[in-house]
Every structure is written in C-alpha cells, then in structure tokens.
C-alpha cells in the first residue's frame, strides 16, 4: 500500500482487512521503556495508529463481526480508484448492511492496549524489587505516565534502574515483568497515560 497517501478522520480508507472509516488517529513517541534506535531519543516520533470501523472486504462483502480495529497507520492507505468502485457497488448491493453500518458509526468504541516491560533481577535483590514495585503501585495516581513511574521509583530509591529494561525475560534466570495498560487516545503530551500497573517477578528453572 502507498503509505504516502494521507488518511483523514471520518473518511474512507484501505485497511488490511477491507474498506473502513477512520475513527481516530493517535501519534506515539519514544519513551524510556522502549527500544530506542541509534539517532533517536525519548520524545521523538515513533508511529501513528488508526482506529477504524470496517464496512466491507475487498470483494465488496459486508463485514459483520469484529468491525472495530486498530493498526499501524503506515500499513493503510487512502482509497484508490478500484477500491472506490468496490465500495460504491457494495453500498448499492447491500443497503440494509450499509444502513446498519451508519448506525454502528454512531456507537462510541475504544481499544485498550498493554505494554510489557522486562527488567533484570538478581537473587540478592528480588525481595527488595518486589517491595519497590509494591510501593510504586500503591503510590501511582489513577492515571499516570511512565515518567511518573520513574519519579516514584526514584523517591523510594528503587534498586533497579527503570530506564534500563531488557528485551525479554527469557534470557535471564530472574526478571521483573511489568504490564501497563491504557485506552488508545489517553495521552499527556507525548506520553501515554496509563491506568493499569501490574508486576510479577518471574524465575526460570532450567
């Protein structure tokens, strides 16, 4: 797909599964918990995600299930002439389904996403790490940024560096797994605004 073509909120476009209307578009920026490539830094643009509602596939058949999706905007494109013909024919051939789709557009829908972040833990500090995470968890506000997590961790003198994560926990015997969840669209400036913080210290027995 031609990623240079613009997608606008409220307009038809080509999604992976078929022809859809863009509901929302969210821009994401690099944060401390991500793998930041050389030449990039925290706060630099990462990617855009589009939330959308599907009407029909590329054969013009209406999509009846799982119609609300989200995906990387770079893999979507505006309608080309062939897709416009498919869409127009589908609307004419399935007037009841199109009427239902118009009603579906009026129903607010949101997507929820989670990030998993891993940190190396040792046998000597695992109990203290668990206590540090408990302190962070109970001190976080209802909605928080990762910057808040770092700040609170520093206030409690957290024994691990929350700015230094590992790729995954399967290469180290003991690791901390942190899951943070958020509703797409919840941001504070360039930072994701989370509403869930769950942690677990995992041990791999070889």
C-alpha positions as CSV (number, residue, x, y, z in Angstrom):
1,X,0.0,0.0,0.0
2,X,1.1,3.5,-0.6
3,X,1.9,4.9,2.8
4,X,2.4,8.4,1.5
5,X,-1.3,8.8,0.9
6,X,-3.0,10.6,3.7
7,X,-5.8,9.2,5.9
8,X,-8.2,11.6,7.5
9,X,-10.5,11.0,10.4
10,X,-14.1,10.4,9.2
11,X,-13.1,9.4,5.7
12,X,-12.9,6.0,3.9
13,X,-9.6,4.3,3.5
14,X,-8.0,0.9,2.8
15,X,-7.3,-1.1,5.9
16,X,-5.6,-4.5,5.9
17,X,-9.0,-6.3,6.2
18,X,-11.0,-4.2,3.9
19,X,-12.6,-0.7,3.4
20,X,-13.1,1.3,6.5
21,X,-13.8,4.7,8.0
22,X,-11.1,6.2,10.2
23,X,-12.4,6.8,13.7
24,X,-9.3,8.2,15.4
25,X,-5.6,8.6,14.7
26,X,-3.1,8.6,17.5
27,X,0.6,9.6,17.3
28,X,3.1,7.7,19.6
29,X,6.5,8.8,20.6
30,X,9.5,7.0,22.0
31,X,9.5,6.5,25.8
32,X,12.1,5.1,28.2
33,X,10.5,1.6,28.3
34,X,11.0,1.1,24.5
35,X,14.0,0.0,22.4
36,X,15.1,3.4,21.0
37,X,17.3,3.1,17.9
38,X,20.5,5.0,17.5
39,X,19.9,8.6,16.4
40,X,16.5,8.7,18.2
41,X,15.6,9.8,21.7
42,X,12.8,10.0,24.2
43,X,10.1,12.2,22.7
44,X,10.9,11.6,19.1
45,X,8.1,10.4,16.8
46,X,7.6,6.6,16.7
47,X,4.5,5.8,14.7
48,X,0.8,6.5,14.2
49,X,-2.1,4.2,15.0
50,X,-5.5,4.5,13.3
51,X,-8.7,3.2,15.0
52,X,-11.3,2.3,12.4
53,X,-14.7,0.7,11.6
54,X,-14.8,-1.8,8.8
55,X,-17.7,-1.9,6.3
56,X,-16.7,-4.4,3.6
57,X,-13.8,-6.6,2.4
58,X,-12.0,-6.0,-1.0
59,X,-14.6,-8.2,-2.7
60,X,-17.4,-5.9,-1.5
61,X,-18.9,-8.3,1.0
62,X,-20.0,-6.6,4.2
63,X,-18.0,-7.4,7.4
64,X,-20.4,-8.4,10.2
65,X,-18.0,-9.3,13.0
66,X,-15.0,-7.7,14.7
67,X,-15.6,-4.5,12.8
68,X,-13.8,-2.2,15.1
69,X,-10.0,-2.4,14.8
70,X,-6.8,-0.5,15.2
71,X,-3.5,-0.8,13.4
72,X,-0.3,0.9,12.4
73,X,-1.3,3.7,10.0
74,X,1.8,3.1,7.9
75,X,0.2,-0.1,6.6
76,X,-3.0,1.6,5.5
77,X,-3.7,3.9,2.6
78,X,-6.4,6.2,1.1
79,X,-8.8,4.7,-1.4
80,X,-7.6,4.1,-4.9
81,X,-10.0,4.0,-7.9
82,X,-10.5,0.3,-7.8
83,X,-11.4,0.4,-4.1
84,X,-13.8,3.3,-4.7
85,X,-15.7,1.2,-7.2
86,X,-15.8,-1.8,-4.8
87,X,-17.2,0.4,-2.0
88,X,-19.8,2.1,-4.2
89,X,-21.0,-1.3,-5.5
90,X,-21.1,-2.7,-2.0
91,X,-23.2,0.2,-0.7
92,X,-25.7,-0.3,-3.6
93,X,-25.8,-4.1,-3.3
94,X,-26.2,-4.1,0.5
95,X,-28.4,-1.2,1.5
96,X,-29.5,-2.8,4.8
97,X,-26.0,-3.6,5.8
98,X,-24.9,0.0,5.0
99,X,-27.7,1.4,7.0
100,X,-26.6,-0.8,9.9
101,X,-23.0,0.4,9.4
102,X,-24.1,4.0,9.6
103,X,-25.7,3.3,13.0
104,X,-22.6,1.5,14.1
105,X,-20.6,4.6,13.3
106,X,-22.5,6.5,16.0
107,X,-21.7,4.0,18.7
108,X,-18.5,5.1,20.6
109,X,-15.9,2.4,20.6
110,X,-12.4,2.3,22.1
111,X,-9.5,0.0,22.1
112,X,-7.4,-1.0,25.0
113,X,-3.7,-1.8,24.7
114,X,-1.0,-3.1,27.1
115,X,2.8,-2.8,27.2
116,X,5.0,-5.4,28.7
117,X,8.4,-4.2,30.0
118,X,11.1,-6.5,31.4
119,X,13.9,-5.8,33.9
120,X,16.8,-8.0,35.1
121,X,16.6,-9.1,38.7
122,X,19.1,-11.0,40.9
123,X,18.6,-13.5,43.7
124,X,20.1,-10.9,46.1
125,X,17.7,-8.1,45.2
126,X,14.4,-9.8,44.2
127,X,12.7,-9.3,47.6
128,X,13.6,-5.6,47.5
129,X,12.4,-5.3,43.9
130,X,9.1,-6.7,44.9
131,X,8.8,-4.2,47.7
132,X,9.8,-1.4,45.4
133,X,7.1,-2.4,42.9
134,X,4.5,-2.6,45.7
135,X,5.4,1.0,46.8
136,X,5.2,2.3,43.2
137,X,1.9,0.6,42.5
138,X,0.2,2.0,45.6
139,X,1.7,5.5,45.0
140,X,0.6,5.9,41.4
141,X,-2.4,8.1,40.6
142,X,-5.4,6.7,38.8
143,X,-3.8,7.7,35.5
144,X,-0.1,8.0,35.2
145,X,2.8,8.3,32.7
146,X,5.9,6.2,32.7
147,X,7.7,9.4,33.8
148,X,5.6,9.1,37.0
149,X,6.7,5.5,37.4
150,X,10.4,6.6,37.2
151,X,9.9,9.5,39.6
152,X,8.1,7.4,42.2
153,X,10.7,4.7,41.8
154,X,13.5,7.2,42.5
155,X,11.6,8.6,45.5
156,X,11.6,5.1,47.0
157,X,15.3,4.5,46.0
158,X,14.3,1.6,43.7
159,X,17.2,-0.9,43.4
160,X,16.7,-1.4,39.7
161,X,17.1,1.3,37.0
162,X,13.6,1.8,35.5
163,X,15.2,3.5,32.5
164,X,17.1,0.3,31.6
165,X,15.0,-2.6,30.5
166,X,15.9,-5.9,28.8
167,X,14.5,-7.3,25.6
168,X,12.6,-10.1,27.3
169,X,12.8,-12.2,30.4
170,X,13.7,-15.5,28.8
171,X,17.4,-14.9,28.7
172,X,17.9,-14.2,32.4
173,X,17.1,-16.6,35.3
174,X,15.1,-14.0,37.3
175,X,13.3,-11.0,35.8
176,X,10.7,-8.4,36.6
177,X,7.7,-8.2,34.3
178,X,5.7,-5.0,34.4
179,X,2.4,-4.7,32.5
180,X,0.9,-1.2,31.9
181,X,-2.4,-0.8,30.2
182,X,-4.1,2.2,28.6
183,X,-7.0,3.2,26.4
184,X,-5.9,4.3,23.0
185,X,-6.1,8.1,22.9
186,X,-5.2,8.7,26.5
187,X,-2.1,10.8,26.4
188,X,-0.4,13.5,28.4
189,X,1.6,15.5,25.9
190,X,3.8,13.0,24.1
191,X,3.4,10.4,26.8
192,X,0.9,7.5,27.1
193,X,-1.4,7.9,30.0
194,X,-1.7,4.5,31.7
195,X,-4.4,3.3,34.1
196,X,-3.1,-0.1,35.0
197,X,0.2,-1.2,36.6
198,X,0.7,-4.9,37.3
199,X,4.1,-6.6,38.1
200,X,5.4,-10.0,38.7
201,X,8.9,-11.4,39.5
202,X,9.5,-14.5,37.4
203,X,12.1,-17.2,37.8
204,X,13.1,-19.6,35.1
205,X,14.1,-23.0,36.4
206,X,16.4,-24.7,33.9
